[in-house]
Amino acid sequence: MNKRIKELADEAEKYADYHFKGEPFWTEAYEQKFAELIVKECAKRSGELGQPEIGRGLMIHFGIKE
């Protein structure tokens, strides 16, 4: 697995553990946070490459707030 993807997965797991540990919604929380982090990473990278409108479009498309 790509190092950055692993870092994002770990961050999503910590989020789910902190907010939903032992609850039936843990998996859903983890998956949602992981997807959100990936979209944010893509949006950030598009801005770094001089295409911030693509990043904004991704955030809007997926309904993610900054």
PyMOL Python script that loads the backbone (N, CA, C, O; Angstrom):
from pymol import cmd

cmd.read_pdbstr("""\
ATOM      1  N   MET A   1       0.844  -1.172   0.000  1.00  0.00           N
ATOM      2  CA  MET A   1       0.000   0.000   0.000  1.00  0.00           C
ATOM      3  C   MET A   1       0.894   1.241   0.000  1.00  0.00           C
ATOM      4  O   MET A   1       1.915   1.283   0.685  1.00  0.00           O
ATOM      5  N   ASN A   2       0.504   2.228  -0.760  1.00  0.00           N
ATOM      6  CA  ASN A   2       1.196   3.504  -0.810  1.00  0.00           C
ATOM      7  C   ASN A   2       1.315   4.085   0.602  1.00  0.00           C
ATOM      8  O   ASN A   2       0.369   4.016   1.386  1.00  0.00           O
ATOM      9  N   LYS A   3       2.475   4.656   0.921  1.00  0.00           N
ATOM     10  CA  LYS A   3       2.721   5.190   2.261  1.00  0.00           C
ATOM     11  C   LYS A   3       1.688   6.238   2.651  1.00  0.00           C
ATOM     12  O   LYS A   3       1.186   6.218   3.775  1.00  0.00           O
ATOM     13  N   ARG A   4       1.363   7.149   1.747  1.00  0.00           N
ATOM     14  CA  ARG A   4       0.409   8.218   2.076  1.00  0.00           C
ATOM     15  C   ARG A   4      -0.992   7.650   2.300  1.00  0.00           C
ATOM     16  O   ARG A   4      -1.709   8.108   3.190  1.00  0.00           O
ATOM     17  N   ILE A   5      -1.381   6.669   1.510  1.00  0.00           N
ATOM     18  CA  ILE A   5      -2.694   6.041   1.699  1.00  0.00           C
ATOM     19  C   ILE A   5      -2.738   5.361   3.064  1.00  0.00           C
ATOM     20  O   ILE A   5      -3.749   5.437   3.762  1.00  0.00           O
ATOM     21  N   LYS A   6      -1.658   4.704   3.444  1.00  0.00           N
ATOM     22  CA  LYS A   6      -1.586   4.071   4.761  1.00  0.00           C
ATOM     23  C   LYS A   6      -1.727   5.105   5.867  1.00  0.00           C
ATOM     24  O   LYS A   6      -2.412   4.858   6.859  1.00  0.00           O
ATOM     25  N   GLU A   7      -1.085   6.265   5.710  1.00  0.00           N
ATOM     26  CA  GLU A   7      -1.201   7.328   6.708  1.00  0.00           C
ATOM     27  C   GLU A   7      -2.648   7.817   6.820  1.00  0.00           C
ATOM     28  O   GLU A   7      -3.151   8.045   7.920  1.00  0.00           O
ATOM     29  N   LEU A   8      -3.306   7.976   5.672  1.00  0.00           N
ATOM     30  CA  LEU A   8      -4.704   8.417   5.686  1.00  0.00           C
ATOM     31  C   LEU A   8      -5.603   7.354   6.323  1.00  0.00           C
ATOM     32  O   LEU A   8      -6.528   7.689   7.063  1.00  0.00           O
ATOM     33  N   ALA A   9      -5.342   6.091   6.043  1.00  0.00           N
ATOM     34  CA  ALA A   9      -6.109   5.001   6.650  1.00  0.00           C
ATOM     35  C   ALA A   9      -5.919   4.998   8.166  1.00  0.00           C
ATOM     36  O   ALA A   9      -6.879   4.807   8.912  1.00  0.00           O
ATOM     37  N   ASP A  10      -4.700   5.206   8.615  1.00  0.00           N
ATOM     38  CA  ASP A  10      -4.430   5.263  10.053  1.00  0.00           C
ATOM     39  C   ASP A  10      -5.158   6.442  10.703  1.00  0.00           C
ATOM     40  O   ASP A  10      -5.711   6.310  11.795  1.00  0.00           O
ATOM     41  N   GLU A  11      -5.155   7.586  10.031  1.00  0.00           N
ATOM     42  CA  GLU A  11      -5.853   8.765  10.547  1.00  0.00           C
ATOM     43  C   GLU A  11      -7.359   8.508  10.643  1.00  0.00           C
ATOM     44  O   GLU A  11      -7.998   8.894  11.621  1.00  0.00           O
ATOM     45  N   ALA A  12      -7.912   7.861   9.633  1.00  0.00           N
ATOM     46  CA  ALA A  12      -9.340   7.535   9.648  1.00  0.00           C
ATOM     47  C   ALA A  12      -9.649   6.548  10.769  1.00  0.00           C
ATOM     48  O   ALA A  12     -10.690   6.650  11.419  1.00  0.00           O
ATOM     49  N   GLU A  13      -8.756   5.600  10.995  1.00  0.00           N
ATOM     50  CA  GLU A  13      -8.964   4.622  12.068  1.00  0.00           C
ATOM     51  C   GLU A  13      -8.940   5.298  13.437  1.00  0.00           C
ATOM     52  O   GLU A  13      -9.762   4.989  14.300  1.00  0.00           O
ATOM     53  N   LYS A  14      -8.004   6.212  13.633  1.00  0.00           N
ATOM     54  CA  LYS A  14      -7.940   6.945  14.904  1.00  0.00           C
ATOM     55  C   LYS A  14      -9.212   7.758  15.117  1.00  0.00           C
ATOM     56  O   LYS A  14      -9.741   7.817  16.227  1.00  0.00           O
ATOM     57  N   TYR A  15      -9.696   8.379  14.056  1.00  0.00           N
ATOM     58  CA  TYR A  15     -10.942   9.146  14.142  1.00  0.00           C
ATOM     59  C   TYR A  15     -12.100   8.239  14.564  1.00  0.00           C
ATOM     60  O   TYR A  15     -12.850   8.568  15.483  1.00  0.00           O
ATOM     61  N   ALA A  16     -12.239   7.101  13.890  1.00  0.00           N
ATOM     62  CA  ALA A  16     -13.335   6.181  14.198  1.00  0.00           C
ATOM     63  C   ALA A  16     -13.197   5.621  15.614  1.00  0.00           C
ATOM     64  O   ALA A  16     -14.192   5.488  16.327  1.00  0.00           O
ATOM     65  N   ASP A  17     -11.973   5.293  16.024  1.00  0.00           N
ATOM     66  CA  ASP A  17     -11.757   4.789  17.383  1.00  0.00           C
ATOM     67  C   ASP A  17     -12.153   5.836  18.419  1.00  0.00           C
ATOM     68  O   ASP A  17     -12.789   5.512  19.422  1.00  0.00           O
ATOM     69  N   TYR A  18     -11.782   7.072  18.181  1.00  0.00           N
ATOM     70  CA  TYR A  18     -12.051   8.140  19.144  1.00  0.00           C
ATOM     71  C   TYR A  18     -13.553   8.434  19.252  1.00  0.00           C
ATOM     72  O   TYR A  18     -14.072   8.636  20.350  1.00  0.00           O
ATOM     73  N   HIS A  19     -14.235   8.455  18.124  1.00  0.00           N
ATOM     74  CA  HIS A  19     -15.643   8.867  18.120  1.00  0.00           C
ATOM     75  C   HIS A  19     -16.636   7.706  18.182  1.00  0.00           C
ATOM     76  O   HIS A  19     -17.768   7.904  18.623  1.00  0.00           O
ATOM     77  N   PHE A  20     -16.251   6.510  17.757  1.00  0.00           N
ATOM     78  CA  PHE A  20     -17.230   5.426  17.604  1.00  0.00           C
ATOM     79  C   PHE A  20     -16.754   4.070  18.120  1.00  0.00           C
ATOM     80  O   PHE A  20     -17.340   3.050  17.760  1.00  0.00           O
ATOM     81  N   LYS A  21     -15.718   4.024  18.946  1.00  0.00           N
ATOM     82  CA  LYS A  21     -15.181   2.741  19.415  1.00  0.00           C
ATOM     83  C   LYS A  21     -16.277   1.929  20.111  1.00  0.00           C
ATOM     84  O   LYS A  21     -16.974   2.424  20.997  1.00  0.00           O
ATOM     85  N   GLY A  22     -16.406   0.685  19.691  1.00  0.00           N
ATOM     86  CA  GLY A  22     -17.376  -0.210  20.289  1.00  0.00           C
ATOM     87  C   GLY A  22     -18.800  -0.030  19.798  1.00  0.00           C
ATOM     88  O   GLY A  22     -19.700  -0.746  20.237  1.00  0.00           O
ATOM     89  N   GLU A  23     -19.014   0.902  18.907  1.00  0.00           N
ATOM     90  CA  GLU A  23     -20.358   1.145  18.387  1.00  0.00           C
ATOM     91  C   GLU A  23     -20.530   0.453  17.037  1.00  0.00           C
ATOM     92  O   GLU A  23     -19.550   0.214  16.331  1.00  0.00           O
ATOM     93  N   PRO A  24     -21.764   0.132  16.681  1.00  0.00           N
ATOM     94  CA  PRO A  24     -21.990  -0.559  15.409  1.00  0.00           C
ATOM     95  C   PRO A  24     -21.686   0.302  14.180  1.00  0.00           C
ATOM     96  O   PRO A  24     -21.597  -0.220  13.069  1.00  0.00           O
ATOM     97  N   PHE A  25     -21.528   1.610  14.369  1.00  0.00           N
ATOM     98  CA  PHE A  25     -21.278   2.511  13.238  1.00  0.00           C
ATOM     99  C   PHE A  25     -19.792   2.749  12.988  1.00  0.00           C
ATOM    100  O   PHE A  25     -19.433   3.584  12.158  1.00  0.00           O
ATOM    101  N   TRP A  26     -18.916   2.021  13.703  1.00  0.00           N
ATOM    102  CA  TRP A  26     -17.480   2.238  13.573  1.00  0.00           C
ATOM    103  C   TRP A  26     -17.019   2.089  12.129  1.00  0.00           C
ATOM    104  O   TRP A  26     -16.317   2.960  11.615  1.00  0.00           O
ATOM    105  N   THR A  27     -17.400   1.006  11.470  1.00  0.00           N
ATOM    106  CA  THR A  27     -16.949   0.747  10.101  1.00  0.00           C
ATOM    107  C   THR A  27     -17.421   1.836   9.157  1.00  0.00           C
ATOM    108  O   THR A  27     -16.659   2.304   8.311  1.00  0.00           O
ATOM    109  N   GLU A  28     -18.662   2.236   9.296  1.00  0.00           N
ATOM    110  CA  GLU A  28     -19.200   3.311   8.447  1.00  0.00           C
ATOM    111  C   GLU A  28     -18.440   4.614   8.692  1.00  0.00           C
ATOM    112  O   GLU A  28     -18.112   5.325   7.742  1.00  0.00           O
ATOM    113  N   ALA A  29     -18.161   4.930   9.948  1.00  0.00           N
ATOM    114  CA  ALA A  29     -17.420   6.152  10.271  1.00  0.00           C
ATOM    115  C   ALA A  29     -16.014   6.105   9.695  1.00  0.00           C
ATOM    116  O   ALA A  29     -15.529   7.090   9.140  1.00  0.00           O
ATOM    117  N   TYR A  30     -15.362   4.953   9.830  1.00  0.00           N
ATOM    118  CA  TYR A  30     -14.012   4.787   9.296  1.00  0.00           C
ATOM    119  C   TYR A  30     -14.006   4.970   7.776  1.00  0.00           C
ATOM    120  O   TYR A  30     -13.200   5.730   7.240  1.00  0.00           O
ATOM    121  N   GLU A  31     -14.901   4.278   7.097  1.00  0.00           N
ATOM    122  CA  GLU A  31     -14.942   4.348   5.628  1.00  0.00           C
ATOM    123  C   GLU A  31     -15.253   5.758   5.139  1.00  0.00           C
ATOM    124  O   GLU A  31     -14.655   6.233   4.173  1.00  0.00           O
ATOM    125  N   GLN A  32     -16.183   6.420   5.805  1.00  0.00           N
ATOM    126  CA  GLN A  32     -16.548   7.783   5.400  1.00  0.00           C
ATOM    127  C   GLN A  32     -15.376   8.741   5.610  1.00  0.00           C
ATOM    128  O   GLN A  32     -15.085   9.567   4.746  1.00  0.00           O
ATOM    129  N   LYS A  33     -14.710   8.630   6.750  1.00  0.00           N
ATOM    130  CA  LYS A  33     -13.577   9.513   7.032  1.00  0.00           C
ATOM    131  C   LYS A  33     -12.416   9.228   6.077  1.00  0.00           C
ATOM    132  O   LYS A  33     -11.762  10.159   5.606  1.00  0.00           O
ATOM    133  N   PHE A  34     -12.157   7.964   5.790  1.00  0.00           N
ATOM    134  CA  PHE A  34     -11.084   7.601   4.876  1.00  0.00           C
ATOM    135  C   PHE A  34     -11.343   8.184   3.488  1.00  0.00           C
ATOM    136  O   PHE A  34     -10.444   8.761   2.876  1.00  0.00           O
ATOM    137  N   ALA A  35     -12.559   8.035   2.999  1.00  0.00           N
ATOM    138  CA  ALA A  35     -12.916   8.598   1.689  1.00  0.00           C
ATOM    139  C   ALA A  35     -12.777  10.115   1.698  1.00  0.00           C
ATOM    140  O   ALA A  35     -12.258  10.697   0.745  1.00  0.00           O
ATOM    141  N   GLU A  36     -13.237  10.757   2.770  1.00  0.00           N
ATOM    142  CA  GLU A  36     -13.130  12.215   2.881  1.00  0.00           C
ATOM    143  C   GLU A  36     -11.670  12.655   2.838  1.00  0.00           C
ATOM    144  O   GLU A  36     -11.326  13.620   2.155  1.00  0.00           O
ATOM    145  N   LEU A  37     -10.822  11.951   3.562  1.00  0.00           N
ATOM    146  CA  LEU A  37      -9.399  12.300   3.582  1.00  0.00           C
ATOM    147  C   LEU A  37      -8.755  12.134   2.209  1.00  0.00           C
ATOM    148  O   LEU A  37      -7.911  12.942   1.824  1.00  0.00           O
ATOM    149  N   ILE A  38      -9.137  11.108   1.475  1.00  0.00           N
ATOM    150  CA  ILE A  38      -8.588  10.901   0.132  1.00  0.00           C
ATOM    151  C   ILE A  38      -9.023  12.034  -0.799  1.00  0.00           C
ATOM    152  O   ILE A  38      -8.208  12.560  -1.558  1.00  0.00           O
ATOM    153  N   VAL A  39     -10.297  12.409  -0.743  1.00  0.00           N
ATOM    154  CA  VAL A  39     -10.784  13.502  -1.594  1.00  0.00           C
ATOM    155  C   VAL A  39     -10.063  14.801  -1.233  1.00  0.00           C
ATOM    156  O   VAL A  39      -9.654  15.548  -2.121  1.00  0.00           O
ATOM    157  N   LYS A  40      -9.906  15.075   0.062  1.00  0.00           N
ATOM    158  CA  LYS A  40      -9.199  16.289   0.484  1.00  0.00           C
ATOM    159  C   LYS A  40      -7.755  16.279   0.002  1.00  0.00           C
ATOM    160  O   LYS A  40      -7.234  17.311  -0.421  1.00  0.00           O
ATOM    161  N   GLU A  41      -7.113  15.129   0.062  1.00  0.00           N
ATOM    162  CA  GLU A  41      -5.730  15.004  -0.412  1.00  0.00           C
ATOM    163  C   GLU A  41      -5.645  15.295  -1.913  1.00  0.00           C
ATOM    164  O   GLU A  41      -4.738  15.992  -2.366  1.00  0.00           O
ATOM    165  N   CYS A  42      -6.589  14.759  -2.670  1.00  0.00           N
ATOM    166  CA  CYS A  42      -6.618  15.006  -4.120  1.00  0.00           C
ATOM    167  C   CYS A  42      -6.863  16.479  -4.416  1.00  0.00           C
ATOM    168  O   CYS A  42      -6.234  17.050  -5.308  1.00  0.00           O
ATOM    169  N   ALA A  43      -7.769  17.090  -3.675  1.00  0.00           N
ATOM    170  CA  ALA A  43      -8.065  18.510  -3.863  1.00  0.00           C
ATOM    171  C   ALA A  43      -6.838  19.360  -3.544  1.00  0.00           C
ATOM    172  O   ALA A  43      -6.514  20.299  -4.271  1.00  0.00           O
ATOM    173  N   LYS A  44      -6.169  19.022  -2.460  1.00  0.00           N
ATOM    174  CA  LYS A  44      -4.949  19.749  -2.075  1.00  0.00           C
ATOM    175  C   LYS A  44      -3.884  19.620  -3.162  1.00  0.00           C
ATOM    176  O   LYS A  44      -3.238  20.598  -3.540  1.00  0.00           O
ATOM    177  N   ARG A  45      -3.717  18.409  -3.650  1.00  0.00           N
ATOM    178  CA  ARG A  45      -2.681  18.170  -4.675  1.00  0.00           C
ATOM    179  C   ARG A  45      -2.998  18.904  -5.971  1.00  0.00           C
ATOM    180  O   ARG A  45      -2.087  19.406  -6.629  1.00  0.00           O
ATOM    181  N   SER A  46      -4.268  18.975  -6.350  1.00  0.00           N
ATOM    182  CA  SER A  46      -4.617  19.699  -7.578  1.00  0.00           C
ATOM    183  C   SER A  46      -4.275  21.178  -7.439  1.00  0.00           C
ATOM    184  O   SER A  46      -3.841  21.814  -8.400  1.00  0.00           O
ATOM    185  N   GLY A  47      -4.472  21.724  -6.239  1.00  0.00           N
ATOM    186  CA  GLY A  47      -4.090  23.116  -5.998  1.00  0.00           C
ATOM    187  C   GLY A  47      -2.589  23.309  -6.110  1.00  0.00           C
ATOM    188  O   GLY A  47      -2.126  24.304  -6.667  1.00  0.00           O
ATOM    189  N   GLU A  48      -1.832  22.362  -5.583  1.00  0.00           N
ATOM    190  CA  GLU A  48      -0.371  22.426  -5.659  1.00  0.00           C
ATOM    191  C   GLU A  48       0.113  22.368  -7.101  1.00  0.00           C
ATOM    192  O   GLU A  48       1.170  22.903  -7.433  1.00  0.00           O
ATOM    193  N   LEU A  49      -0.665  21.718  -7.951  1.00  0.00           N
ATOM    194  CA  LEU A  49      -0.300  21.600  -9.366  1.00  0.00           C
ATOM    195  C   LEU A  49      -0.885  22.721 -10.222  1.00  0.00           C
ATOM    196  O   LEU A  49      -0.841  22.665 -11.451  1.00  0.00           O
ATOM    197  N   GLY A  50      -1.433  23.744  -9.555  1.00  0.00           N
ATOM    198  CA  GLY A  50      -1.933  24.911 -10.274  1.00  0.00           C
ATOM    199  C   GLY A  50      -3.349  24.762 -10.817  1.00  0.00           C
ATOM    200  O   GLY A  50      -3.754  25.510 -11.707  1.00  0.00           O
ATOM    201  N   GLN A  51      -4.102  23.805 -10.290  1.00  0.00           N
ATOM    202  CA  GLN A  51      -5.478  23.570 -10.748  1.00  0.00           C
ATOM    203  C   GLN A  51      -6.452  23.594  -9.563  1.00  0.00           C
ATOM    204  O   GLN A  51      -7.160  22.613  -9.334  1.00  0.00           O
ATOM    205  N   PRO A  52      -6.498  24.697  -8.808  1.00  0.00           N
ATOM    206  CA  PRO A  52      -7.361  24.716  -7.616  1.00  0.00           C
ATOM    207  C   PRO A  52      -8.844  24.540  -7.933  1.00  0.00           C
ATOM    208  O   PRO A  52      -9.599  24.065  -7.084  1.00  0.00           O
ATOM    209  N   GLU A  53      -9.270  24.911  -9.132  1.00  0.00           N
ATOM    210  CA  GLU A  53     -10.690  24.749  -9.479  1.00  0.00           C
ATOM    211  C   GLU A  53     -11.081  23.274  -9.535  1.00  0.00           C
ATOM    212  O   GLU A  53     -12.227  22.927  -9.248  1.00  0.00           O
ATOM    213  N   ILE A  54     -10.153  22.418  -9.897  1.00  0.00           N
ATOM    214  CA  ILE A  54     -10.432  20.974  -9.893  1.00  0.00           C
ATOM    215  C   ILE A  54     -10.641  20.503  -8.456  1.00  0.00           C
ATOM    216  O   ILE A  54     -11.558  19.730  -8.175  1.00  0.00           O
ATOM    217  N   GLY A  55      -9.797  20.966  -7.563  1.00  0.00           N
ATOM    218  CA  GLY A  55      -9.940  20.603  -6.152  1.00  0.00           C
ATOM    219  C   GLY A  55     -11.256  21.073  -5.572  1.00  0.00           C
ATOM    220  O   GLY A  55     -11.923  20.330  -4.854  1.00  0.00           O
ATOM    221  N   ARG A  56     -11.634  22.308  -5.880  1.00  0.00           N
ATOM    222  CA  ARG A  56     -12.926  22.817  -5.395  1.00  0.00           C
ATOM    223  C   ARG A  56     -14.068  21.998  -5.968  1.00  0.00           C
ATOM    224  O   ARG A  56     -15.041  21.704  -5.273  1.00  0.00           O
ATOM    225  N   GLY A  57     -13.949  21.629  -7.239  1.00  0.00           N
ATOM    226  CA  GLY A  57     -14.971  20.818  -7.878  1.00  0.00           C
ATOM    227  C   GLY A  57     -15.117  19.454  -7.221  1.00  0.00           C
ATOM    228  O   GLY A  57     -16.230  18.962  -7.034  1.00  0.00           O
ATOM    229  N   LEU A  58     -13.992  18.849  -6.873  1.00  0.00           N
ATOM    230  CA  LEU A  58     -14.033  17.565  -6.177  1.00  0.00           C
ATOM    231  C   LEU A  58     -14.723  17.689  -4.820  1.00  0.00           C
ATOM    232  O   LEU A  58     -15.558  16.860  -4.457  1.00  0.00           O
ATOM    233  N   MET A  59     -14.369  18.718  -4.090  1.00  0.00           N
ATOM    234  CA  MET A  59     -14.957  18.919  -2.765  1.00  0.00           C
ATOM    235  C   MET A  59     -16.470  19.119  -2.873  1.00  0.00           C
ATOM    236  O   MET A  59     -17.236  18.551  -2.095  1.00  0.00           O
ATOM    237  N   ILE A  60     -16.884  19.918  -3.830  1.00  0.00           N
ATOM    238  CA  ILE A  60     -18.315  20.163  -4.032  1.00  0.00           C
ATOM    239  C   ILE A  60     -19.015  18.875  -4.465  1.00  0.00           C
ATOM    240  O   ILE A  60     -20.065  18.521  -3.929  1.00  0.00           O
ATOM    241  N   HIS A  61     -18.437  18.193  -5.421  1.00  0.00           N
ATOM    242  CA  HIS A  61     -19.039  16.968  -5.955  1.00  0.00           C
ATOM    243  C   HIS A  61     -19.292  15.936  -4.838  1.00  0.00           C
ATOM    244  O   HIS A  61     -20.334  15.282  -4.815  1.00  0.00           O
ATOM    245  N   PHE A  62     -18.344  15.803  -3.935  1.00  0.00           N
ATOM    246  CA  PHE A  62     -18.464  14.815  -2.873  1.00  0.00           C
ATOM    247  C   PHE A  62     -19.076  15.384  -1.591  1.00  0.00           C
ATOM    248  O   PHE A  62     -19.207  14.669  -0.597  1.00  0.00           O
ATOM    249  N   GLY A  63     -19.449  16.660  -1.610  1.00  0.00           N
ATOM    250  CA  GLY A  63     -20.117  17.269  -0.458  1.00  0.00           C
ATOM    251  C   GLY A  63     -19.236  17.384   0.774  1.00  0.00           C
ATOM    252  O   GLY A  63     -19.695  17.206   1.903  1.00  0.00           O
ATOM    253  N   ILE A  64     -17.964  17.685   0.542  1.00  0.00           N
ATOM    254  CA  ILE A  64     -17.008  17.775   1.652  1.00  0.00           C
ATOM    255  C   ILE A  64     -16.685  19.245   1.908  1.00  0.00           C
ATOM    256  O   ILE A  64     -16.369  20.003   0.991  1.00  0.00           O
ATOM    257  N   LYS A  65     -16.773  19.618   3.174  1.00  0.00           N
ATOM    258  CA  LYS A  65     -16.434  20.987   3.563  1.00  0.00           C
ATOM    259  C   LYS A  65     -14.981  21.035   3.987  1.00  0.00           C
ATOM    260  O   LYS A  65     -14.441  20.070   4.528  1.00  0.00           O
ATOM    261  N   GLU A  66     -14.362  22.166   3.733  1.00  0.00           N
ATOM    262  CA  GLU A  66     -12.939  22.307   4.064  1.00  0.00           C
ATOM    263  C   GLU A  66     -12.718  22.440   5.534  1.00  0.00           C
ATOM    264  O   GLU A  66     -11.576  22.567   5.977  1.00  0.00           O
TER     265      GLU A  66
END
""", "prot")
cmd.dss("prot")
cmd.show_as("cartoon", "prot")
cmd.util.cbc("prot")
cmd.orient("prot")
